[in-house]
Amino acid sequence: MLRSAAIPLLTCSILFSPALKAAEEDEEESPLTSEIELGAIYTSGNTNDENIQFRGAVNYALDGWDLGLTIDGFRSSKEDELAAQRVYYVSEANYNVNEQSFVLTRLAHDDDRFSGYEGQSDISLNYGRNLLVDREDMGLTLNIGGGYRQSQTLGEDFGEAMFRLAADFNWELSDSAAFLQEFSTEAGEESSIFRARSSIEAQIVENLLLRFSVNLKHQTQVPAGRKKTDTETSVTFVMRF
């Protein structure tokens, strides 16, 4: 069923790739970068299912600052009834002290209608280091910090201080393939959240990539009747411009 979703995506990439290429030629050194990621599976006949995975990211670099916004979502329905819906928003302001060190302010909101929470928001201040800067094919970023998380449930709302540790690793396997690994731990007094994302991507054409990803989220304390661990496995197309 991925084939049916891939046809319109490939058609769009063919239509828009000349315009994107021209824009890149005009603004080779543009401080603005962005990407759109989309994957979908539809079934009909004996069963009517719909699964959509989407992600968008925008980054802007200016005078030592790196500003970013990411929206990551998933929606699933079975027999026209909503089975899962999640949207995760992250905004970051990163100030580069030097080539290796930076200070990161991060604001995030998780809207997962089937997790038992109405929503969870957090803000944190982090110190980070860029490692493996002497490697052309690898990069590793570590950051550590603290902040505050607010959680809303049907019964009550509660806030808690939290400690945050995160790492991002990327490895350029070849000119057209890369491996990426992200993980973070946000430890609070009432509950702790662990997130991990592993992905392999391959370039199809200049602006279009195919990405295989596995996402994991584990929360130590959840409302009654809910599972602590959620996983998502997806194959998506990514357009960068």
Secondary structure as UniProt FT lines:
FT   HELIX           2..26
FT   TURN            27..29
FT   STRAND          32..43
FT   STRAND          49..62
FT   TURN            63..64
FT   STRAND          65..78
FT   TURN            79..80
FT   STRAND          81..96
FT   STRAND          101..112
FT   TURN            113..114
FT   STRAND          117..131
FT   TURN            133..134
FT   STRAND          138..153
FT   STRAND          157..172
FT   STRAND          177..188
FT   STRAND          192..203
FT   STRAND          208..219
FT   TURN            224..225
FT   STRAND          229..240
//
